Amino acid sequence: METGIYRDSDFSGILSLDSQSGTDSYASAVYFRHAASIHADTFLVARDEERNIAGYCIGGIIPGNPEDGWILKIYVDCQRRHEGIGRRLLEETIGVLEDSGVKKICLTVSPANEPALLLYQRYGFTPEERIKDYFGEGEDRFLMVRNKSHPEV
């Protein structure tokens, strides 16, 4: 497994992977094209030995406040979960953000997504707030925050 910065050649693989989540393909295409431009240095991809996309993580740095960053989206192929891919992508994205001067990293996660909550807590993210209807009715999220002072895992 190799991880690295997103390349244009990853686009169709990212869309194929994202289709597992049942999202609208056009909206996904627009999102990933824009994310690749806006977050070029913080969009990481995991590729297997055959160069297939196994997962991705998109980080972002807040314009005008370079000490604050976000994990915008992380996803691992359903058939490749529990192989450490998400952990590796998260760890490397945190590293890229912190190497860029970010001191505080935020993310949101569904309160029902226990595996993700445990992963994020392992990497020093703590729930700061539960936000009702964050992504629309019935789509609550925890806002989680990690400060750079957290010891490495």
C-alpha positions as CSV (number, residue, x, y, z in Angstrom):
1,M,0.0,0.0,0.0
2,E,1.3,3.4,-1.0
3,T,0.0,6.8,0.1
4,G,0.6,10.0,-1.7
5,I,-0.8,13.3,-2.9
6,Y,-3.9,13.0,-5.2
7,R,-3.1,13.0,-8.9
8,D,-5.5,13.6,-11.8
9,S,-5.1,9.9,-12.8
10,D,-6.8,9.1,-9.4
11,F,-10.0,10.8,-10.4
12,S,-12.0,7.9,-11.8
13,G,-10.9,5.6,-9.0
14,I,-11.9,8.2,-6.4
15,L,-15.4,8.5,-8.0
16,S,-15.7,4.7,-8.2
17,L,-14.8,4.4,-4.5
18,D,-17.1,7.2,-3.5
19,S,-20.1,5.6,-5.3
20,Q,-20.0,2.9,-2.5
21,S,-21.4,5.6,-0.1
22,G,-24.4,6.1,-2.4
23,T,-23.7,9.8,-3.1
24,D,-24.8,11.5,-6.3
25,S,-22.1,10.9,-8.9
26,Y,-22.2,14.4,-10.5
27,A,-22.1,16.1,-7.1
28,S,-19.1,13.9,-6.2
29,A,-17.3,14.7,-9.4
30,V,-17.7,18.4,-8.8
31,Y,-16.6,18.1,-5.1
32,F,-13.5,16.0,-5.9
33,R,-12.4,18.2,-8.8
34,H,-12.7,21.3,-6.7
35,A,-11.1,19.6,-3.6
36,A,-8.1,18.6,-5.8
37,S,-7.6,22.2,-6.8
38,I,-8.2,23.9,-3.5
39,H,-6.6,21.3,-1.2
40,A,-3.8,20.1,-3.6
41,D,-1.2,19.6,-0.8
42,T,-3.6,18.0,1.7
43,F,-5.6,15.5,-0.4
44,L,-4.0,12.1,0.2
45,V,-4.8,8.9,-1.5
46,A,-4.0,5.2,-0.7
47,R,-3.2,3.1,-3.7
48,D,-2.8,-0.7,-3.6
49,E,-0.2,-2.7,-5.5
50,E,-2.3,-2.6,-8.7
51,R,-2.7,1.2,-8.3
52,N,-6.4,0.9,-7.4
53,I,-7.6,3.5,-4.9
54,A,-8.2,1.9,-1.5
55,G,-9.0,5.2,0.3
56,Y,-8.5,8.9,0.6
57,C,-8.4,11.7,3.1
58,I,-8.9,15.4,2.4
59,G,-7.4,17.9,4.8
60,G,-7.8,21.7,4.6
61,I,-6.2,24.8,6.1
62,I,-8.4,27.7,7.0
63,P,-7.7,30.7,4.7
64,G,-6.6,33.7,6.9
65,N,-6.0,31.4,9.9
66,P,-3.2,29.0,8.9
67,E,-3.0,27.5,12.5
68,D,-6.5,25.9,12.0
69,G,-7.2,23.0,9.8
70,W,-9.8,20.4,9.0
71,I,-10.2,16.8,8.1
72,L,-12.8,17.4,5.5
73,K,-13.4,13.8,4.3
74,I,-11.9,10.4,4.9
75,Y,-13.1,7.2,3.2
76,V,-11.8,3.6,2.9
77,D,-13.0,1.0,0.4
78,C,-15.6,-1.1,2.2
79,Q,-13.7,-4.3,1.3
80,R,-10.4,-2.9,2.6
81,R,-11.5,-1.8,6.0
82,H,-9.7,-3.1,9.1
83,E,-6.4,-3.1,7.2
84,G,-5.1,0.1,8.8
85,I,-5.6,2.2,5.7
86,G,-7.8,4.8,7.4
87,R,-5.4,5.0,10.3
88,R,-2.5,5.6,7.9
89,L,-4.3,8.2,5.9
90,L,-5.4,10.0,9.0
91,E,-2.0,9.9,10.5
92,E,-0.3,11.2,7.3
93,T,-2.9,14.0,6.8
94,I,-2.4,15.1,10.4
95,G,1.3,15.2,9.7
96,V,0.9,17.2,6.5
97,L,-1.3,19.7,8.3
98,E,0.9,20.1,11.3
99,D,4.0,20.3,9.2
100,S,2.3,23.3,7.4
101,G,1.9,25.1,10.8
102,V,-1.6,23.9,11.8
103,K,-2.0,23.7,15.5
104,K,-5.7,22.8,15.8
105,I,-7.5,20.3,13.6
106,C,-11.3,19.9,13.5
107,L,-13.5,17.3,12.0
108,T,-17.1,16.2,12.2
109,V,-18.4,12.7,12.6
110,S,-21.8,11.0,13.0
111,P,-22.4,10.0,16.7
112,A,-23.5,6.6,15.4
113,N,-20.1,5.9,13.7
114,E,-18.4,4.2,16.6
115,P,-15.4,2.9,14.7
116,A,-14.6,6.4,13.4
117,L,-15.1,7.9,16.9
118,L,-12.7,5.4,18.4
119,L,-10.1,6.1,15.6
120,Y,-10.3,9.8,16.0
121,Q,-10.1,9.6,19.8
122,R,-7.0,7.4,19.5
123,Y,-5.4,10.3,17.5
124,G,-6.2,12.9,20.1
125,F,-9.5,14.3,18.8
126,T,-12.0,15.0,21.5
127,P,-15.7,15.7,21.1
128,E,-16.3,19.5,21.7
129,E,-19.9,19.7,20.7
130,R,-22.9,17.8,19.3
131,I,-24.4,19.8,16.5
132,K,-28.0,18.9,15.8
133,D,-29.1,18.6,12.1
134,Y,-25.5,19.6,10.9
135,F,-26.1,18.0,7.5
136,G,-29.9,18.3,7.5
137,E,-32.7,16.9,9.6
138,G,-31.6,13.9,11.6
139,E,-27.9,14.2,10.5
140,D,-26.3,15.2,13.8
141,R,-22.5,15.4,14.1
142,F,-19.9,15.6,16.8
143,L,-17.4,18.4,16.2
144,M,-14.1,16.9,17.3
145,V,-10.9,18.8,17.9
146,R,-7.2,17.9,18.1
147,N,-4.6,20.3,19.4
148,K,-1.0,19.9,18.2
149,S,0.2,19.4,21.8
150,H,-1.3,15.9,21.7
151,P,1.4,13.3,22.0
152,E,2.1,11.2,18.9
153,V,0.4,7.8,18.6
